Amino acid sequence: MKLIKLNAIDSTNDYLKQLAVKEDLQSFTVVTAESQTKGRGQMGAVWVTEEGKNLIMSVFIKNSVKDITAVFDLNIAVAVSIIEALQQFEIPGLRIKWPNDIMSYNFKVGGILIENNIKADGSINSVIGLGLNVNQLDFGPLPKASSLQVITKKLYDRDAILNSILFEMQKNCALSKNNPQLLWDSYLSLLFKKGIPMAFRKEITGHDFMGIIQSVNKEGELEVLLEDDTIEKYRVKEVQMLY
């Protein structure tokens, strides 16, 4: 494993992708930064972080999945790895909000962005970006955002958390190729608001409706039981949870 530590960068994911073009990177090359000016979440959402307070990292993984049909297995492996790492620090109320937000109780403490590159030979390399709110205290106009320190009233060693996450990620990324069902079982057991009646909003129409999260399928779609007892499937950014 190679670790590159930076002070300020526009995006650790972009930096690592550019580096992969220039060099033959080894798997689990890691980039961290003290601050990031153009951090991104799913579908271009902006991730804002306070300098020196949080964990900003990206990980390059070579041959990350066996084929294109298993891309969401990597999502599962990464999300479960972060939860398992944070459990070692006794962070309470940990859940995964579909598809891969890291929650403590009803607050978002982390987000994941995975970018895949399919090579000419069919192999897939991935850059996994993680923003984890560790010691930041102020989130301004973001009432659903929080940090490990806000939730537990403890100050955390970011390097210790980084090392724990990388250990779990290496273990689970290998497991995802050999026995992904174990990770799927963990992911589904940790799914935020699963089995609880709640309100949703369709992103395109703005229509609100009630439903109950049942599962996530192999394509990464959220399966929701509607009031008429039918199951509707939603892709990322097609539906918003109102909680």
BALOBA-1460 file (C-alpha; in Angstrom, 3 decimals):
// residues 243
<rec num="1" residu="m" x="0.000" y="0.000" z="0.000"/>
<rec num="2" residu="k" x="1.300" y="3.448" z="-0.965"/>
<rec num="3" residu="l" x="0.089" y="6.513" z="0.951"/>
<rec num="4" residu="i" x="0.279" y="10.036" z="-0.514"/>
<rec num="5" residu="k" x="-0.539" y="12.873" z="1.884"/>
<rec num="6" residu="l" x="-1.437" y="16.293" z="0.476"/>
<rec num="7" residu="n" x="-2.282" y="19.600" z="2.123"/>
<rec num="8" residu="a" x="-4.819" y="21.141" z="-0.258"/>
<rec num="9" residu="i" x="-6.252" y="19.669" z="-3.449"/>
<rec num="10" residu="d" x="-9.277" y="20.270" z="-5.644"/>
<rec num="11" residu="s" x="-10.330" y="16.608" z="-5.522"/>
<rec num="12" residu="t" x="-8.482" y="13.543" z="-4.251"/>
<rec num="13" residu="n" x="-10.439" y="11.396" z="-6.716"/>
<rec num="14" residu="d" x="-9.369" y="13.562" z="-9.661"/>
<rec num="15" residu="y" x="-5.758" y="13.614" z="-8.446"/>
<rec num="16" residu="l" x="-5.660" y="9.828" z="-8.190"/>
<rec num="17" residu="k" x="-7.326" y="9.319" z="-11.590"/>
<rec num="18" residu="q" x="-4.759" y="11.607" z="-13.223"/>
<rec num="19" residu="l" x="-1.940" y="9.785" z="-11.448"/>
<rec num="20" residu="a" x="-3.256" y="6.442" z="-12.699"/>
<rec num="21" residu="v" x="-2.974" y="7.728" z="-16.277"/>
<rec num="22" residu="k" x="0.681" y="8.706" z="-15.766"/>
<rec num="23" residu="e" x="1.820" y="5.733" z="-13.666"/>
<rec num="24" residu="d" x="1.141" y="2.023" z="-13.288"/>
<rec num="25" residu="l" x="-0.276" y="2.357" z="-9.786"/>
<rec num="26" residu="q" x="-0.301" y="-0.528" z="-7.363"/>
<rec num="27" residu="s" x="-3.632" y="-1.527" z="-5.921"/>
<rec num="28" residu="f" x="-4.535" y="0.336" z="-2.736"/>
<rec num="29" residu="t" x="-2.583" y="3.457" z="-3.571"/>
<rec num="30" residu="v" x="-4.130" y="6.010" z="-1.194"/>
<rec num="31" residu="v" x="-4.337" y="9.800" z="-1.359"/>
<rec num="32" residu="t" x="-5.392" y="11.917" z="1.608"/>
<rec num="33" residu="a" x="-5.779" y="15.692" z="1.911"/>
<rec num="34" residu="e" x="-6.197" y="18.209" z="4.709"/>
<rec num="35" residu="s" x="-8.624" y="20.226" z="2.597"/>
<rec num="36" residu="q" x="-10.483" y="19.747" z="-0.657"/>
<rec num="37" residu="t" x="-11.952" y="22.550" z="-2.737"/>
<rec num="38" residu="k" x="-14.020" y="20.564" z="-5.235"/>
<rec num="39" residu="g" x="-15.138" y="17.481" z="-3.334"/>
<rec num="40" residu="r" x="-18.018" y="15.623" z="-4.964"/>
<rec num="41" residu="g" x="-20.672" y="13.187" z="-3.870"/>
<rec num="42" residu="q" x="-23.091" y="11.056" z="-5.857"/>
<rec num="43" residu="m" x="-24.250" y="12.550" z="-9.189"/>
<rec num="44" residu="g" x="-22.193" y="15.730" z="-8.751"/>
<rec num="45" residu="a" x="-23.398" y="16.727" z="-5.271"/>
<rec num="46" residu="v" x="-20.918" y="19.026" z="-3.495"/>
<rec num="47" residu="w" x="-19.068" y="17.859" z="-0.385"/>
<rec num="48" residu="v" x="-17.858" y="20.730" z="1.838"/>
<rec num="49" residu="t" x="-15.261" y="20.090" z="4.528"/>
<rec num="50" residu="e" x="-13.376" y="22.164" z="7.116"/>
<rec num="51" residu="e" x="-9.590" y="22.085" z="6.771"/>
<rec num="52" residu="g" x="-7.718" y="19.683" z="9.051"/>
<rec num="53" residu="k" x="-10.820" y="18.349" z="10.772"/>
<rec num="54" residu="n" x="-12.012" y="15.458" z="8.639"/>
<rec num="55" residu="l" x="-10.848" y="12.426" z="6.721"/>
<rec num="56" residu="i" x="-10.610" y="13.087" z="2.994"/>
<rec num="57" residu="m" x="-9.258" y="10.141" z="1.066"/>
<rec num="58" residu="s" x="-9.284" y="8.280" z="-2.222"/>
<rec num="59" residu="v" x="-8.151" y="4.724" z="-2.877"/>
<rec num="60" residu="f" x="-7.108" y="3.206" z="-6.219"/>
<rec num="61" residu="i" x="-8.008" y="-0.461" z="-6.665"/>
<rec num="62" residu="k" x="-6.796" y="-2.441" z="-9.662"/>
<rec num="63" residu="n" x="-9.071" y="-5.191" z="-11.024"/>
<rec num="64" residu="s" x="-11.625" y="-4.100" z="-8.449"/>
<rec num="65" residu="v" x="-14.485" y="-6.349" z="-9.592"/>
<rec num="66" residu="k" x="-14.675" y="-9.525" z="-11.677"/>
<rec num="67" residu="d" x="-16.924" y="-7.976" z="-14.336"/>
<rec num="68" residu="i" x="-19.266" y="-5.060" z="-14.998"/>
<rec num="69" residu="t" x="-22.285" y="-6.899" z="-13.549"/>
<rec num="70" residu="a" x="-20.579" y="-6.936" z="-10.137"/>
<rec num="71" residu="v" x="-19.922" y="-3.187" z="-9.868"/>
<rec num="72" residu="f" x="-22.380" y="-2.698" z="-7.000"/>
<rec num="73" residu="d" x="-20.585" y="-5.456" z="-5.061"/>
<rec num="74" residu="l" x="-17.699" y="-3.000" z="-4.693"/>
<rec num="75" residu="n" x="-20.093" y="-0.355" z="-3.349"/>
<rec num="76" residu="i" x="-21.300" y="-2.900" z="-0.803"/>
<rec num="77" residu="a" x="-17.765" y="-3.875" z="0.225"/>
<rec num="78" residu="v" x="-16.667" y="-0.260" z="0.753"/>
<rec num="79" residu="a" x="-19.737" y="0.823" z="2.721"/>
<rec num="80" residu="v" x="-19.584" y="-2.215" z="4.998"/>
<rec num="81" residu="s" x="-15.838" y="-1.677" z="5.502"/>
<rec num="82" residu="i" x="-16.371" y="1.854" z="6.770"/>
<rec num="83" residu="i" x="-19.101" y="0.741" z="9.159"/>
<rec num="84" residu="e" x="-16.928" y="-2.093" z="10.492"/>
<rec num="85" residu="a" x="-14.013" y="0.294" z="10.976"/>
<rec num="86" residu="l" x="-16.137" y="2.860" z="12.831"/>
<rec num="87" residu="q" x="-17.621" y="0.160" z="15.049"/>
<rec num="88" residu="q" x="-14.106" y="-0.325" z="16.430"/>
<rec num="89" residu="f" x="-14.265" y="3.278" z="17.675"/>
<rec num="90" residu="e" x="-17.681" y="2.647" z="19.269"/>
<rec num="91" residu="i" x="-19.545" y="5.124" z="17.072"/>
<rec num="92" residu="p" x="-23.263" y="4.643" z="17.911"/>
<rec num="93" residu="g" x="-26.251" y="4.181" z="15.629"/>
<rec num="94" residu="l" x="-24.284" y="3.281" z="12.503"/>
<rec num="95" residu="r" x="-26.291" y="2.642" z="9.352"/>
<rec num="96" residu="i" x="-25.869" y="2.830" z="5.568"/>
<rec num="97" residu="k" x="-28.324" y="5.127" z="3.792"/>
<rec num="98" residu="w" x="-28.851" y="3.824" z="0.282"/>
<rec num="99" residu="p" x="-26.756" y="3.717" z="-1.735"/>
<rec num="100" residu="n" x="-23.722" y="4.488" z="0.406"/>
<rec num="101" residu="d" x="-24.070" y="7.398" z="2.849"/>
<rec num="102" residu="i" x="-22.664" y="6.651" z="6.275"/>
<rec num="103" residu="m" x="-25.117" y="7.546" z="9.031"/>
<rec num="104" residu="s" x="-24.974" y="7.790" z="12.810"/>
<rec num="105" residu="y" x="-28.554" y="7.833" z="14.045"/>
<rec num="106" residu="n" x="-30.319" y="10.246" z="11.643"/>
<rec num="107" residu="f" x="-27.187" y="12.230" z="10.789"/>
<rec num="108" residu="k" x="-24.920" y="11.860" z="7.788"/>
<rec num="109" residu="v" x="-21.278" y="11.596" z="8.829"/>
<rec num="110" residu="g" x="-19.767" y="10.271" z="5.615"/>
<rec num="111" residu="g" x="-20.214" y="9.903" z="1.883"/>
<rec num="112" residu="i" x="-18.676" y="7.646" z="-0.752"/>
<rec num="113" residu="l" x="-18.015" y="8.285" z="-4.442"/>
<rec num="114" residu="i" x="-16.803" y="5.350" z="-6.565"/>
<rec num="115" residu="e" x="-15.597" y="6.002" z="-10.114"/>
<rec num="116" residu="n" x="-14.891" y="2.994" z="-12.343"/>
<rec num="117" residu="n" x="-12.680" y="2.779" z="-15.418"/>
<rec num="118" residu="i" x="-13.303" y="-0.131" z="-17.789"/>
<rec num="119" residu="k" x="-10.076" y="-1.039" z="-19.609"/>
<rec num="120" residu="a" x="-9.821" y="-2.283" z="-23.200"/>
<rec num="121" residu="d" x="-9.265" y="-5.840" z="-21.964"/>
<rec num="122" residu="g" x="-12.487" y="-5.700" z="-19.908"/>
<rec num="123" residu="s" x="-10.750" y="-5.310" z="-16.546"/>
<rec num="124" residu="i" x="-12.042" y="-2.623" z="-14.208"/>
<rec num="125" residu="n" x="-10.018" y="-0.236" z="-12.083"/>
<rec num="126" residu="s" x="-11.742" y="1.904" z="-9.465"/>
<rec num="127" residu="v" x="-11.093" y="5.072" z="-7.518"/>
<rec num="128" residu="i" x="-12.975" y="5.127" z="-4.221"/>
<rec num="129" residu="g" x="-13.455" y="8.516" z="-2.615"/>
<rec num="130" residu="l" x="-14.499" y="8.924" z="1.006"/>
<rec num="131" residu="g" x="-15.365" y="12.042" z="2.942"/>
<rec num="132" residu="l" x="-15.817" y="11.340" z="6.640"/>
<rec num="133" residu="n" x="-16.734" y="14.078" z="9.122"/>
<rec num="134" residu="v" x="-14.484" y="13.385" z="12.084"/>
<rec num="135" residu="n" x="-13.754" y="16.425" z="14.262"/>
<rec num="136" residu="q" x="-15.667" y="19.221" z="12.509"/>
<rec num="137" residu="l" x="-18.158" y="20.945" z="14.819"/>
<rec num="138" residu="d" x="-20.025" y="23.443" z="12.621"/>
<rec num="139" residu="f" x="-22.053" y="22.427" z="9.568"/>
<rec num="140" residu="g" x="-23.850" y="25.710" z="8.951"/>
<rec num="141" residu="p" x="-27.090" y="25.270" z="6.977"/>
<rec num="142" residu="l" x="-26.831" y="21.473" z="6.860"/>
<rec num="143" residu="p" x="-29.024" y="20.215" z="9.730"/>
<rec num="144" residu="k" x="-28.694" y="16.562" z="8.711"/>
<rec num="145" residu="a" x="-24.883" y="16.612" z="8.672"/>
<rec num="146" residu="s" x="-22.810" y="15.775" z="11.725"/>
<rec num="147" residu="s" x="-19.448" y="14.376" z="12.770"/>
<rec num="148" residu="l" x="-18.054" y="11.689" z="15.013"/>
<rec num="149" residu="q" x="-16.969" y="14.297" z="17.564"/>
<rec num="150" residu="v" x="-20.357" y="16.044" z="17.640"/>
<rec num="151" residu="i" x="-22.138" y="12.740" z="18.193"/>
<rec num="152" residu="t" x="-19.818" y="11.225" z="20.819"/>
<rec num="153" residu="k" x="-18.201" y="14.357" z="22.339"/>
<rec num="154" residu="k" x="-14.781" y="12.768" z="21.737"/>
<rec num="155" residu="l" x="-11.791" y="13.964" z="19.702"/>
<rec num="156" residu="y" x="-10.562" y="11.368" z="17.190"/>
<rec num="157" residu="d" x="-7.198" y="10.463" z="15.682"/>
<rec num="158" residu="r" x="-7.839" y="10.639" z="11.943"/>
<rec num="159" residu="d" x="-4.830" y="8.455" z="11.091"/>
<rec num="160" residu="a" x="-6.112" y="5.688" z="13.352"/>
<rec num="161" residu="i" x="-9.478" y="5.792" z="11.598"/>
<rec num="162" residu="l" x="-7.775" y="5.838" z="8.188"/>
<rec num="163" residu="n" x="-5.716" y="2.743" z="9.021"/>
<rec num="164" residu="s" x="-8.762" y="0.900" z="10.303"/>
<rec num="165" residu="i" x="-10.779" y="1.718" z="7.183"/>
<rec num="166" residu="l" x="-7.991" y="0.586" z="4.867"/>
<rec num="167" residu="f" x="-7.567" y="-2.693" z="6.754"/>
<rec num="168" residu="e" x="-11.278" y="-3.475" z="6.498"/>
<rec num="169" residu="m" x="-11.416" y="-2.354" z="2.876"/>
<rec num="170" residu="q" x="-8.570" y="-4.638" z="1.796"/>
<rec num="171" residu="k" x="-10.219" y="-7.571" z="3.549"/>
<rec num="172" residu="n" x="-13.706" y="-6.933" z="2.184"/>
<rec num="173" residu="c" x="-12.682" y="-6.067" z="-1.374"/>
<rec num="174" residu="a" x="-11.028" y="-9.490" z="-1.572"/>
<rec num="175" residu="l" x="-14.130" y="-11.073" z="-0.030"/>
<rec num="176" residu="s" x="-16.399" y="-9.343" z="-2.556"/>
<rec num="177" residu="k" x="-14.816" y="-11.367" z="-5.372"/>
<rec num="178" residu="n" x="-15.026" y="-14.712" z="-3.566"/>
<rec num="179" residu="n" x="-18.138" y="-14.553" z="-1.389"/>
<rec num="180" residu="p" x="-20.047" y="-11.296" z="-1.986"/>
<rec num="181" residu="q" x="-23.232" y="-12.648" z="-0.376"/>
<rec num="182" residu="l" x="-21.671" y="-12.296" z="3.094"/>
<rec num="183" residu="l" x="-21.159" y="-8.597" z="2.437"/>
<rec num="184" residu="w" x="-24.644" y="-8.225" z="0.960"/>
<rec num="185" residu="d" x="-26.120" y="-9.746" z="4.106"/>
<rec num="186" residu="s" x="-24.200" y="-7.221" z="6.227"/>
<rec num="187" residu="y" x="-25.175" y="-4.308" z="3.972"/>
<rec num="188" residu="l" x="-28.872" y="-5.144" z="4.011"/>
<rec num="189" residu="s" x="-28.867" y="-5.611" z="7.788"/>
<rec num="190" residu="l" x="-27.369" y="-2.112" z="8.128"/>
<rec num="191" residu="l" x="-29.717" y="-0.412" z="5.661"/>
<rec num="192" residu="f" x="-31.036" y="2.905" z="7.023"/>
<rec num="193" residu="k" x="-34.812" y="2.932" z="7.708"/>
<rec num="194" residu="k" x="-35.304" y="-0.567" z="6.300"/>
<rec num="195" residu="g" x="-38.740" y="-1.956" z="7.192"/>
<rec num="196" residu="i" x="-39.996" y="1.380" z="8.579"/>
<rec num="197" residu="p" x="-42.906" y="3.290" z="6.963"/>
<rec num="198" residu="m" x="-41.591" y="6.636" z="5.762"/>
<rec num="199" residu="a" x="-42.140" y="9.413" z="3.253"/>
<rec num="200" residu="f" x="-40.336" y="9.635" z="-0.089"/>
<rec num="201" residu="r" x="-40.214" y="12.215" z="-2.852"/>
<rec num="202" residu="k" x="-39.746" y="11.504" z="-6.536"/>
<rec num="203" residu="e" x="-36.915" y="13.731" z="-7.733"/>
<rec num="204" residu="i" x="-38.307" y="14.488" z="-11.196"/>
<rec num="205" residu="t" x="-41.979" y="15.153" z="-10.384"/>
<rec num="206" residu="g" x="-41.700" y="16.245" z="-6.751"/>
<rec num="207" residu="h" x="-44.497" y="13.821" z="-5.884"/>
<rec num="208" residu="d" x="-44.487" y="12.658" z="-2.226"/>
<rec num="209" residu="f" x="-45.582" y="9.170" z="-1.260"/>
<rec num="210" residu="m" x="-45.362" y="6.676" z="1.591"/>
<rec num="211" residu="g" x="-43.409" y="3.446" z="1.363"/>
<rec num="212" residu="i" x="-41.343" y="0.873" z="3.215"/>
<rec num="213" residu="i" x="-37.786" y="-0.001" z="2.163"/>
<rec num="214" residu="q" x="-37.603" y="-3.729" z="1.497"/>
<rec num="215" residu="s" x="-34.176" y="-4.295" z="0.016"/>
<rec num="216" residu="v" x="-31.566" y="-3.297" z="-2.570"/>
<rec num="217" residu="n" x="-31.173" y="-5.501" z="-5.652"/>
<rec num="218" residu="k" x="-27.993" y="-6.608" z="-7.428"/>
<rec num="219" residu="e" x="-28.222" y="-3.639" z="-9.808"/>
<rec num="220" residu="g" x="-28.121" y="-1.292" z="-6.814"/>
<rec num="221" residu="e" x="-31.769" y="-0.245" z="-7.112"/>
<rec num="222" residu="l" x="-33.771" y="0.530" z="-3.969"/>
<rec num="223" residu="e" x="-36.873" y="-1.669" z="-3.619"/>
<rec num="224" residu="v" x="-39.774" y="0.052" z="-1.872"/>
<rec num="225" residu="l" x="-43.128" y="-1.451" z="-0.869"/>
<rec num="226" residu="l" x="-45.914" y="0.985" z="-1.771"/>
<rec num="227" residu="e" x="-49.330" y="1.439" z="-0.182"/>
<rec num="228" residu="d" x="-50.979" y="-0.658" z="-2.902"/>
<rec num="229" residu="d" x="-48.681" y="-3.598" z="-1.965"/>
<rec num="230" residu="t" x="-46.588" y="-3.313" z="-5.138"/>
<rec num="231" residu="i" x="-42.793" y="-3.110" z="-5.133"/>
<rec num="232" residu="e" x="-41.250" y="-0.159" z="-6.973"/>
<rec num="233" residu="k" x="-37.552" y="0.006" z="-7.893"/>
<rec num="234" residu="y" x="-35.573" y="3.250" z="-7.898"/>
<rec num="235" residu="r" x="-32.118" y="4.155" z="-9.213"/>
<rec num="236" residu="v" x="-29.793" y="6.625" z="-7.527"/>
<rec num="237" residu="k" x="-31.212" y="10.186" z="-7.565"/>
<rec num="238" residu="e" x="-34.664" y="9.026" z="-8.681"/>
<rec num="239" residu="v" x="-36.110" y="9.193" z="-5.174"/>
<rec num="240" residu="q" x="-35.348" y="11.099" z="-1.976"/>
<rec num="241" residu="m" x="-36.001" y="9.874" z="1.556"/>
<rec num="242" residu="l" x="-37.835" y="12.402" z="3.732"/>
<rec num="243" residu="y" x="-36.732" y="11.761" z="7.295"/>
